[in-house]
Amino acid sequence: MRQIVLNVLIIIAVTNANAQTEEQIKEAKDSLYIEEVENKKTPDKVLHAEPLYIDLIRDLGARRGEKEWNVGLGLIDNNTFDKYTALVEYEWAPIDRLGLEVELPVSIYYPTTGNATAPSNKLNSLKVAAQYSFYVSEKRATSMAFGYIQEFELTEFVNYGKKSFFTGNVYNPFFVVAKRFGTNFHTLVYTGPAITHHFSDNSINTSLQINTNFHYMIPGTRNFVGIEFNKTVENGDFDMTIRPQMRVGIAENLLIGIVTGIPVSRENERFSTFLRLIYEPGHKKQHH
């Protein structure tokens, strides 16, 4: 009996030791990765998980010389037609803490029934943006930034040469605040008004965007799982789409993000999917 009790105690002790060792390894991996991002270079920069659908212009606390290419593909299921989306964007940091971006988004529509009508296919806009991180605290694991997106809206492909090439402007100032809790849990809020000026009738529409994000970064990697809550208020109408997502590194400088869109109120838009391919030229290998 004593031998049995002794064996059980030995097994418990070994199991606890292994668990503590695994936890220490995870913590060491996290610490090494955060150390690589935050403390190896200047100026200060905090490691944050960036949302995949409403992405940032550049990392918060961007350092001069950083750059990134994004290619996105999406499908939105509407009541009477499907909407296929694609985008190409390039973002870079010409100086510390300032990010710039150029994006070209495309929309292709396909009716789901024989007698259904769908919007015309178009290059939606020429999109240019800037973002400046005015507060970066490694001690508090917090970053804040303000930015501005300017969209020059374009006419449909079928109207090229027939109507004015530019159909309107969208003015979109925004504010971002992000905080990491511990080494793995990330939160972020992105908000601002989108003011649309239509040239055809000189009308102006304003909507408020409020996007909240929660992510868990896998220890010692750049991979994460998380969720976006994309909320819009326009003319007293509130809409929200919930977007579960994950990001996986497939090479040292190549990541893929997968997003699912679930609208809370299915007035027109139903389920959607979005895929983002992220390429970072010159990205250095991280510690694992």
C-alpha positions as CSV (number, residue, x, y, z in Angstrom):
1,M,0.0,0.0,0.0
2,R,2.8,2.4,0.9
3,Q,4.5,1.6,-2.4
4,I,1.3,2.4,-4.3
5,V,0.9,5.7,-2.6
6,L,4.6,6.5,-3.2
7,N,4.2,5.7,-6.9
8,V,1.1,8.0,-7.1
9,L,3.0,10.8,-5.5
10,I,5.9,10.4,-7.9
11,I,3.5,10.5,-10.9
12,I,1.8,13.6,-9.6
13,A,5.2,15.3,-9.0
14,V,6.5,14.4,-12.5
15,T,3.2,15.6,-14.1
16,N,3.3,18.9,-12.2
17,A,7.0,19.4,-13.2
18,N,6.2,18.7,-16.9
19,A,3.2,21.1,-16.8
20,Q,5.4,23.8,-15.2
21,T,8.1,23.2,-17.7
22,E,5.6,23.5,-20.6
23,E,4.2,26.7,-19.2
24,Q,7.7,28.1,-18.7
25,I,8.5,27.2,-22.3
26,K,5.4,29.0,-23.5
27,E,6.2,32.0,-21.4
28,A,9.8,32.0,-22.8
29,K,8.5,31.9,-26.3
30,D,6.1,34.8,-25.7
31,S,8.8,36.8,-24.1
32,L,11.3,36.2,-26.9
33,Y,8.8,37.2,-29.6
34,I,7.6,40.3,-27.7
35,E,11.3,41.1,-27.0
36,E,12.1,40.8,-30.8
37,V,9.2,43.2,-31.7
38,E,9.4,45.7,-28.8
39,N,12.8,45.9,-27.2
40,K,15.4,45.2,-29.9
41,K,14.9,48.4,-31.8
42,T,13.9,52.0,-31.3
43,P,11.6,53.8,-31.2
44,D,9.2,52.0,-28.9
45,K,6.7,49.7,-30.4
46,V,4.1,47.5,-28.8
47,L,3.1,44.1,-30.3
48,H,-0.7,44.2,-31.2
49,A,-2.9,41.8,-33.1
50,E,-4.2,43.7,-36.1
51,P,-7.8,42.9,-37.2
52,L,-8.1,41.3,-40.6
53,Y,-11.3,42.8,-42.1
54,I,-11.0,46.5,-41.0
55,D,-7.2,46.5,-41.0
56,L,-4.9,49.3,-40.0
57,I,-3.0,51.5,-42.4
58,R,0.3,50.2,-40.8
59,D,1.2,48.6,-37.5
60,L,0.7,50.9,-34.5
61,G,4.0,52.5,-33.7
62,A,5.3,51.8,-37.2
63,R,9.0,52.0,-37.7
64,R,10.6,53.7,-40.7
65,G,11.2,51.3,-43.6
66,E,8.4,48.8,-42.7
67,K,6.2,47.8,-45.7
68,E,3.5,45.3,-46.6
69,W,1.5,44.0,-49.5
70,N,-2.1,42.8,-49.0
71,V,-4.3,40.9,-51.4
72,G,-7.9,40.3,-50.4
73,L,-10.7,38.1,-51.8
74,G,-14.2,38.0,-50.5
75,L,-17.7,36.7,-51.2
76,I,-20.9,38.3,-49.8
77,D,-24.2,36.4,-50.1
78,N,-27.1,38.9,-50.6
79,N,-30.8,38.2,-51.1
80,T,-30.9,38.5,-54.9
81,F,-27.2,38.5,-55.9
82,D,-23.7,37.4,-54.9
83,K,-21.0,40.0,-54.5
84,Y,-17.4,39.0,-55.1
85,T,-14.7,41.5,-53.9
86,A,-11.0,41.8,-54.4
87,L,-8.5,44.3,-53.2
88,V,-4.8,45.1,-53.6
89,E,-3.1,47.4,-51.2
90,Y,0.4,48.6,-50.4
91,E,1.3,50.1,-47.0
92,W,4.6,51.5,-45.8
93,A,6.2,53.7,-43.2
94,P,8.3,56.6,-44.6
95,I,9.2,57.8,-41.1
96,D,8.8,56.4,-37.6
97,R,5.2,56.1,-36.4
98,L,3.7,57.2,-39.7
99,G,2.0,54.7,-42.0
100,L,0.7,55.4,-45.5
101,E,-1.5,53.2,-47.8
102,V,-2.8,52.9,-51.3
103,E,-5.6,50.5,-52.1
104,L,-7.7,49.5,-55.1
105,P,-10.9,47.6,-54.2
106,V,-13.0,45.8,-56.9
107,S,-16.6,44.5,-56.8
108,I,-18.1,41.9,-59.2
109,Y,-21.8,41.1,-58.9
110,Y,-23.6,38.0,-60.0
111,P,-27.5,37.5,-59.9
112,T,-28.6,34.4,-58.0
113,T,-31.9,34.0,-59.9
114,G,-32.7,34.4,-63.5
115,N,-34.9,37.5,-63.2
116,A,-32.8,39.2,-60.5
117,T,-31.0,42.4,-61.1
118,A,-27.6,43.2,-59.7
119,P,-25.3,46.3,-59.5
120,S,-22.8,46.8,-62.3
121,N,-19.2,45.7,-61.8
122,K,-16.7,48.4,-60.8
123,L,-13.4,49.4,-59.5
124,N,-14.9,50.9,-56.4
125,S,-12.4,53.7,-55.7
126,L,-8.9,54.9,-55.4
127,K,-8.2,54.8,-51.7
128,V,-5.3,56.6,-50.0
129,A,-4.7,56.8,-46.3
130,A,-2.4,57.9,-43.5
131,Q,-2.1,56.9,-39.9
132,Y,0.1,58.4,-37.1
133,S,0.7,56.7,-33.8
134,F,0.9,59.6,-31.3
135,Y,1.1,57.4,-28.1
136,V,3.1,54.2,-27.7
137,S,3.9,52.8,-24.3
138,E,5.7,49.5,-24.0
139,K,5.3,49.7,-20.2
140,R,1.5,49.9,-20.4
141,A,1.3,47.7,-23.6
142,T,-0.9,50.4,-25.1
143,S,-0.9,52.4,-28.4
144,M,-3.1,55.1,-29.8
145,A,-3.3,56.6,-33.3
146,F,-5.3,58.9,-35.5
147,G,-5.6,58.7,-39.2
148,Y,-7.5,59.7,-42.3
149,I,-8.8,57.7,-45.4
150,Q,-9.7,59.5,-48.6
151,E,-11.7,57.6,-51.2
152,F,-12.1,58.8,-54.8
153,E,-15.2,56.9,-55.8
154,L,-15.3,55.7,-59.4
155,T,-18.0,54.9,-61.9
156,E,-19.0,51.4,-63.1
157,F,-17.0,49.7,-65.9
158,V,-19.9,50.0,-68.3
159,N,-19.9,53.8,-67.9
160,Y,-16.3,54.3,-68.8
161,G,-16.2,57.0,-71.5
162,K,-19.9,57.7,-71.1
163,K,-20.1,59.4,-67.7
164,S,-17.7,61.2,-65.4
165,F,-15.0,58.9,-64.2
166,F,-15.2,60.1,-60.6
167,T,-18.6,59.9,-58.9
168,G,-17.9,61.1,-55.4
169,N,-15.6,61.4,-52.4
170,V,-15.6,59.6,-49.0
171,Y,-13.9,61.5,-46.1
172,N,-13.0,59.2,-43.2
173,P,-11.0,60.4,-40.2
174,F,-10.6,57.7,-37.5
175,F,-9.1,57.0,-34.1
176,V,-7.5,53.8,-32.9
177,V,-6.6,52.6,-29.4
178,A,-5.1,49.2,-28.7
179,K,-4.0,47.4,-25.5
180,R,-2.5,44.0,-24.9
181,F,-3.2,42.2,-21.6
182,G,-0.4,39.9,-20.6
183,T,1.5,38.3,-23.5
184,N,-1.4,36.8,-25.5
185,F,-4.7,38.7,-25.2
186,H,-5.2,41.7,-27.5
187,T,-8.0,44.3,-27.7
188,L,-8.5,47.2,-30.1
189,V,-11.1,49.9,-30.9
190,Y,-11.3,51.6,-34.3
191,T,-13.9,54.3,-34.8
192,G,-14.7,57.4,-36.9
193,P,-17.3,58.9,-39.2
194,A,-17.5,58.2,-43.0
195,I,-18.8,61.2,-44.9
196,T,-19.8,60.4,-48.5
197,H,-20.3,63.2,-51.0
198,H,-22.2,62.1,-54.2
199,F,-21.4,64.3,-57.2
200,S,-24.6,63.4,-59.1
201,D,-27.0,65.3,-56.8
202,N,-24.5,67.0,-54.5
203,S,-25.9,65.0,-51.5
204,I,-24.0,64.1,-48.4
205,N,-24.4,61.0,-46.3
206,T,-22.7,60.4,-42.9
207,S,-22.3,57.1,-41.0
208,L,-20.4,56.3,-37.8
209,Q,-18.2,53.2,-37.7
210,I,-17.4,51.6,-34.3
211,N,-15.2,48.5,-34.6
212,T,-14.2,46.5,-31.5
213,N,-11.7,43.6,-31.7
214,F,-10.6,40.8,-29.4
215,H,-7.7,38.4,-30.3
216,Y,-5.7,35.6,-28.7
217,M,-2.2,35.2,-30.1
218,I,-0.8,31.7,-30.1
219,P,2.3,31.6,-27.8
220,G,5.6,32.2,-29.6
221,T,4.1,32.9,-33.0
222,R,2.4,35.5,-35.1
223,N,-0.7,33.3,-35.4
224,F,-3.9,34.3,-33.7
225,V,-7.6,33.6,-33.4
226,G,-10.1,36.4,-32.7
227,I,-13.3,38.3,-33.5
228,E,-14.3,41.6,-34.9
229,F,-17.5,43.4,-34.2
230,N,-18.1,45.8,-37.1
231,K,-20.8,48.3,-36.2
232,T,-22.3,51.1,-38.3
233,V,-24.9,53.8,-37.3
234,E,-26.5,55.7,-40.2
235,N,-29.7,57.7,-40.1
236,G,-30.7,56.2,-36.8
237,D,-30.2,52.6,-38.1
238,F,-27.8,50.3,-36.3
239,D,-26.1,47.4,-38.1
240,M,-23.5,45.0,-36.8
241,T,-21.6,42.1,-38.4
242,I,-19.7,39.6,-36.3
243,R,-16.5,38.4,-37.9
244,P,-14.7,35.4,-36.3
245,Q,-11.2,35.1,-37.8
246,M,-7.8,33.5,-37.7
247,R,-4.3,34.3,-39.0
248,V,-1.6,31.8,-39.8
249,G,2.0,32.2,-40.8
250,I,2.8,30.0,-43.8
251,A,6.3,31.4,-44.4
252,E,8.8,33.8,-42.6
253,N,7.3,36.8,-44.4
254,L,3.9,35.5,-45.6
255,L,0.7,35.2,-43.6
256,I,-2.9,34.3,-44.5
257,G,-6.0,35.5,-42.7
258,I,-9.4,33.9,-42.9
259,V,-12.6,35.8,-41.9
260,T,-16.3,34.8,-41.7
261,G,-19.0,37.4,-41.6
262,I,-22.2,36.9,-39.7
263,P,-24.7,39.8,-39.9
264,V,-26.8,40.3,-36.8
265,S,-29.8,41.6,-38.8
266,R,-30.1,40.0,-42.2
267,E,-31.9,42.8,-44.0
268,N,-30.0,42.4,-47.2
269,E,-26.6,41.0,-46.6
270,R,-26.3,37.4,-45.4
271,F,-23.2,35.3,-44.6
272,S,-19.8,36.4,-46.1
273,T,-16.3,35.1,-46.2
274,F,-13.0,37.0,-46.7
275,L,-9.4,35.9,-47.3
276,R,-6.4,38.2,-46.8
277,L,-2.9,37.3,-48.0
278,I,-0.2,39.4,-46.2
279,Y,3.3,39.7,-47.6
280,E,6.0,41.6,-45.7
281,P,9.1,42.2,-47.8
282,G,12.3,42.1,-45.8
283,H,10.6,40.6,-42.7
284,K,13.1,39.1,-40.4
285,K,12.7,35.7,-39.0
286,Q,11.3,35.7,-35.5
287,H,12.3,33.6,-32.5
288,H,10.2,30.5,-31.9
